[in-house]
Each structure stands twice: as C-alpha cells, then as structure tokens.
Amino acid sequence: MLCLMIPGFSLTRQNAELEEELTEVILEVVRGGQFILGENVTKIEKEIAELCGVKYAIGVANCSDALYLALRACDVGPGDEVITTPFTFFATAGAIVHAGATPVFCDINPCTFNIDPSKIEDAVTERTKAILPVHLYGQAADMDPIVSVAKKHDLYVIEDAAQAIGARYKGRPVGSLGDIACFSFFPTKNLGAFGDGGMLTTDDPELEERIRMLRVHGSKKKYHHEILGCNSRLDALQAAILSVKVKYLGDWTDARRSLGEGYREKLNVAGNAIIHPTVMEGAYHVYHQYTIRVPHRDAVQEQLKARGIASTVYYPSSLHLQPVFKNLGYKPGDFPESEKSTREALSLPMFPELEPSEQDRVVEELCDILKSYGDR
Ligand SMILES: *Cc1c(COP(=O)(O)O)cnc(C)c1O
C-alpha cells in the first residue's frame, strides 16, 4: 500500500501558491541593489508595528538577537537577574546569559505550558531587573498578573513572541503587552522568511532609539560608537518576502485555528488518554503548534512515524537541566510541571495548508494507537 508521509510542517504548498508574487519582489531587490536595511526593511517594520498596535518596530537578524538586544536596551547586564520559563526554546535563556545576567526560572502552568504568574513574585530579589515570559505554541502568557508584579517591583517585561505573531490577550495583540517584544521570522514560524529574520516592537521612544543603535554596533552617526552594540540587521530580501507574506497571515491564522478546533473535536479518545491544550479565557490562540499530552509519549511518537505521520517533541529537556546551565545550581525536581511536560508533550502536524482529510488520518491513526494503551 502506498502511504504518503504527513509532515509536521511543510512550506511546499504555500511557496508554490506564492511563487510568482515572491519571485517578483526578490528580483526587484536584486535589481535595486540595496541588500541590508533600507526601504524594504522600513516597510515591514511599519507593517509589523501596525499589526501589533505599537509605535515602533525594529528589524534584526533573528529572534535570538532580538532577545539579547531587548535585554541590553533595558540595561540588563552582569549582576542582574531575569525571571523566565524553563519550558521554552534555548534562545530565551541563552540571551539572558549573553547579556551577562542570570536566568532565574519559574515553573509553568501545566494547562497552558506558559510561565505560572503566581510563582513569579517568590522569585523576585533585589537583583531582578526583568521578567521574560514566552507566548508558547501561539498562546499569550497570562500577562496581566505578570505586568502587575513587574510594576510593583519596577521591572521590565520583555515578551518572547517568537511563536505567537497575531495572537491576542484580552483583545490586545502580543507585541504590545510588555516594554519590548521579540519576534522570529525563522521559516517555520507563523510568519516565516526564506532564512533568518527577527523584529522587536515597543511603544517607548527611548528603548526604540537604543535598539536601533545596538543593532549597528551602537552608533547613530557612522563611525561614532556611543555604546557597545553588535551587527544584527534584517536583510532587504527577507523584508520584501515578509511584506508579501504578511498580507496572508490573517488567512493562515484562521486556517491554523480551524485545524486546532478540528483536533479538539475529532480527537475524542476514550478514557482521557489525551489532554488537549487549554485555551485561556480571553486568549486568541494562533496555534503555532497543537500540543497535546499523551502517556507513553515516545512510544506513541514512534508508532505514529511507522504509520507515516510526523510529530515533534517541543521540548525534550527543561532548560534548568541543560548542561550549559549547570553552574546555576538547579537539579531535577526543581520545576516538576516543566519536567513533566518534557515527557508528555507531543506536537501534531500543524501548518495552514494541512488538508482536513490529512488531519482526519492523523486523528484516526493516533486514536488507533492509543486504544492499545488504555487509560492514563
Ligand atoms: C524560534 C524561537 C526563538 C529564536 O528565534 P530565532 O529567530 O531562530 O533566533 C526564540 N524563542 C522562541 C520561543 C522560539 O520559538
């Protein structure tokens, strides 16, 4: 029997549909000869600022840099602590160490996989300078209580919105919920370039000015360097591609949301073998991932693969247990919900062009596999 593999993520269909439009703008950039920053970058900066409902957006090389630059703009450095989640991509905590500061982890809410705001205040010390929540899998972290702890202790809030462009929290777009937000245009994100790309958003003109300086080696005037920055600029090619793609982001988000609802409705497995992702009240989830919890996760993933269905584990290890952070002194058991999630979380195929018939096959195979395991 011919059984085509269902990928976890694919750009083939989307790129085929947009080929003409994208080729045209790519040629324009090639002929124009402006490859770094310039008009195309200014244009996508305006578009992203508008999408996020903020005054400023600054294009940079990738979101890992965006996080580092956000921290530097807030003057986070040696001796400072930054509170964040251990259940995220490495870059979130890596950026804190690059800035010279110390990541202080806080466990997650098991329903949403996002940082648990009720645990943040206990982690605040006189060294704390910022809170760095992540909007994981496309759902905003519970920002109101986070911002209120930050206000009380005079801390900056930096959103890691790499997975959540277009998401909203109580009607407000991510990117407008803290002092600065960071976005990624890595090709697999909800708005992806044809290479690396990133963006910061803010409403604060002073932070904006600092970020613009930091991305070009800390200079406003050429060859006059006021602060120590780095080279982190968005390419004109990526910017032009993003300006084409951003027009479709709303439709793609609708498709992701309807696939999310599809999984929720169709994946009714007897005995509660699956725990679906919880959508918080007031959250507009953009389903960067549809991440369920299953018992025997690794075996289930293997069996799915044998039946031609790709799935992904984000993330197989909690950041507090990464070898590089050994010096921080954390140990297994420190963040039980994060650690449990590293054993249970499984992300199912999710991209706007996934056909409902393909989703049906994912559901059918997964239900069949889980039958042999019984209840949780
Ligand atoms: C992808 C991602 C990043 C890093 O983005 P890059 O553009 O690849 O540097 C940071 N944080 C989270 C949560 C991400 O998913």
The ligand as a Gaussian input file, in Angstrom:
#p B3LYP/6-31G(d) Opt

LIG

0 1
 C       12.282000      30.280000      17.434000
 C       12.338000      30.820000      18.807000
 C       13.342000      31.708000      19.212000
 C       14.530000      32.053000      18.374000
 O       14.243000      32.560000      17.139000
 P       15.370000      32.669000      16.009000
 O       14.801000      33.645000      15.038000
 O       15.525000      31.296000      15.427000
 O       16.624000      33.152000      16.637000
 C       13.268000      32.234000      20.490000
 N       12.288000      31.893000      21.333000
 C       11.332000      31.023000      20.988000
 C       10.246000      30.688000      21.977000
 C       11.315000      30.442000      19.724000
 O       10.371000      29.562000      19.397000

